[in-house]
Amino acid sequence: MSSSGALILYLGSTNPGADKIFISYVLDKNQEWIFSGSMPNNKSHILIIEDIYDTGETLSQLISYLEDQYNPLDIKTVVMLDK
C-alpha cells in the first residue's frame, strides 16, 4: 500500500447531536495508521472525508482498521473526487 491520508471527523459521544467533534488526519506509513490529533472513542460516529477515490483499497483498509480498533456506531464517507 502506498502512503496516503484521510481526514476523519468523529463525535465525542454516542449522542448524534453531541457538541464535541474531533478532527484527525490519518496517514498510512509502512502499513501503520498514524493519527495527527486525538483518536476516535469507542462507539462513536465517524465521518471520513477522502480527497481522491481511486481503487478504494486505502479507504477499505482504513474502515476495517477503525471497525476493529474502535467499534464505531457507524462510519460514513465523503469523497471529494472519484478518479
BATORBA-212556 format. One record per residue (C-alpha): residue number from 1; residue in one letter; x, y, z. Coordinates in Angstrom, 3 decimals. Layout:
<bavo=NUM, torza=a, xx=X, yy=Y, zz=Z>
...
// end
This chain:
<bavo=1, torza=m, xx=0.000, yy=0.000, zz=0.000>
<bavo=2, torza=s, xx=1.351, yy=3.426, zz=-0.822>
<bavo=3, torza=s, xx=1.326, yy=6.210, zz=1.718>
<bavo=4, torza=s, xx=-1.953, yy=8.126, zz=1.774>
<bavo=5, torza=g, xx=-4.181, yy=10.011, zz=4.143>
<bavo=6, torza=a, xx=-7.731, yy=10.920, zz=5.034>
<bavo=7, torza=l, xx=-9.461, yy=13.436, zz=7.254>
<bavo=8, torza=i, xx=-11.622, yy=11.875, zz=9.955>
<bavo=9, torza=l, xx=-14.361, yy=13.659, zz=11.918>
<bavo=10, torza=y, xx=-16.000, yy=11.891, zz=14.819>
<bavo=11, torza=l, xx=-18.480, yy=12.774, zz=17.521>
<bavo=12, torza=g, xx=-17.219, yy=12.515, zz=21.069>
<bavo=13, torza=s, xx=-20.190, yy=10.594, zz=22.456>
<bavo=14, torza=t, xx=-22.880, yy=8.150, zz=21.428>
<bavo=15, torza=n, xx=-25.334, yy=11.044, zz=21.010>
<bavo=16, torza=p, xx=-25.550, yy=12.042, zz=17.307>
<bavo=17, torza=g, xx=-26.304, yy=15.610, zz=18.439>
<bavo=18, torza=a, xx=-23.144, yy=15.839, zz=20.531>
<bavo=19, torza=d, xx=-21.421, yy=19.193, zz=20.582>
<bavo=20, torza=k, xx=-17.903, yy=17.729, zz=20.529>
<bavo=21, torza=i, xx=-16.425, yy=16.966, zz=17.144>
<bavo=22, torza=f, xx=-12.825, yy=15.819, zz=16.929>
<bavo=23, torza=i, xx=-10.695, yy=16.100, zz=13.813>
<bavo=24, torza=s, xx=-7.774, yy=13.872, zz=12.925>
<bavo=25, torza=y, xx=-5.678, yy=13.395, zz=9.861>
<bavo=26, torza=v, xx=-4.709, yy=9.793, zz=9.264>
<bavo=27, torza=l, xx=-1.652, yy=8.771, zz=7.311>
<bavo=28, torza=d, xx=-0.515, yy=5.266, zz=6.441>
<bavo=29, torza=k, xx=3.233, yy=4.769, zz=6.651>
<bavo=30, torza=n, xx=4.704, yy=1.294, zz=6.416>
<bavo=31, torza=q, xx=1.349, yy=-0.431, zz=6.998>
<bavo=32, torza=e, xx=0.682, yy=1.618, zz=10.183>
<bavo=33, torza=w, xx=-2.109, yy=4.167, zz=10.697>
<bavo=34, torza=i, xx=-0.872, yy=7.382, zz=12.300>
<bavo=35, torza=f, xx=-3.366, yy=9.890, zz=13.785>
<bavo=36, torza=s, xx=-2.312, yy=13.550, zz=13.893>
<bavo=37, torza=g, xx=-4.910, yy=14.528, zz=16.505>
<bavo=38, torza=s, xx=-6.906, yy=12.642, zz=19.071>
<bavo=39, torza=m, xx=-8.067, yy=9.135, zz=18.235>
<bavo=40, torza=p, xx=-11.723, yy=8.074, zz=17.948>
<bavo=41, torza=n, xx=-13.539, yy=6.966, zz=21.070>
<bavo=42, torza=n, xx=-15.083, yy=3.528, zz=21.169>
<bavo=43, torza=k, xx=-18.671, yy=3.519, zz=19.914>
<bavo=44, torza=s, xx=-18.557, yy=6.955, zz=18.294>
<bavo=45, torza=h, xx=-19.983, yy=8.129, zz=14.979>
<bavo=46, torza=i, xx=-17.224, yy=8.531, zz=12.386>
<bavo=47, torza=l, xx=-17.164, yy=10.556, zz=9.168>
<bavo=48, torza=i, xx=-14.219, yy=10.011, zz=6.806>
<bavo=49, torza=i, xx=-13.517, yy=12.764, zz=4.276>
<bavo=50, torza=e, xx=-11.332, yy=11.419, zz=1.475>
<bavo=51, torza=d, xx=-9.840, yy=13.740, zz=-1.118>
<bavo=52, torza=i, xx=-9.488, yy=11.294, zz=-4.030>
<bavo=53, torza=y, xx=-11.090, yy=7.873, zz=-4.518>
<bavo=54, torza=d, xx=-9.028, yy=5.713, zz=-6.852>
<bavo=55, torza=t, xx=-9.173, yy=1.967, zz=-6.246>
<bavo=56, torza=g, xx=-10.832, yy=2.177, zz=-2.829>
<bavo=57, torza=e, xx=-8.138, yy=-0.019, zz=-1.267>
<bavo=58, torza=t, xx=-6.898, yy=2.577, zz=1.237>
<bavo=59, torza=l, xx=-10.406, yy=3.607, zz=2.265>
<bavo=60, torza=s, xx=-11.434, yy=-0.031, zz=2.679>
<bavo=61, torza=q, xx=-8.398, yy=-0.767, zz=4.847>
<bavo=62, torza=l, xx=-8.967, yy=2.355, zz=6.959>
<bavo=63, torza=i, xx=-12.608, yy=1.416, zz=7.559>
<bavo=64, torza=s, xx=-11.606, yy=-2.133, zz=8.559>
<bavo=65, torza=y, xx=-8.979, yy=-0.752, zz=10.938>
<bavo=66, torza=l, xx=-11.451, yy=1.666, zz=12.555>
<bavo=67, torza=e, xx=-14.085, yy=-1.077, zz=12.921>
<bavo=68, torza=d, xx=-11.587, yy=-3.465, zz=14.532>
<bavo=69, torza=q, xx=-9.965, yy=-0.931, zz=16.874>
<bavo=70, torza=y, xx=-12.812, yy=1.430, zz=17.851>
<bavo=71, torza=n, xx=-16.112, yy=-0.416, zz=17.305>
<bavo=72, torza=p, xx=-17.873, yy=2.696, zz=15.921>
<bavo=73, torza=l, xx=-21.644, yy=3.041, zz=15.949>
<bavo=74, torza=d, xx=-21.433, yy=3.947, zz=12.280>
<bavo=75, torza=i, xx=-18.946, yy=5.071, zz=9.649>
<bavo=76, torza=k, xx=-19.890, yy=7.384, zz=6.805>
<bavo=77, torza=t, xx=-17.639, yy=8.555, zz=3.983>
<bavo=78, torza=v, xx=-17.467, yy=11.619, zz=1.769>
<bavo=79, torza=v, xx=-15.247, yy=11.587, zz=-1.324>
<bavo=80, torza=m, xx=-14.271, yy=14.853, zz=-2.999>
<bavo=81, torza=l, xx=-13.111, yy=13.371, zz=-6.338>
<bavo=82, torza=d, xx=-13.807, yy=9.952, zz=-7.877>
<bavo=83, torza=k, xx=-10.808, yy=9.271, zz=-10.093>
// end
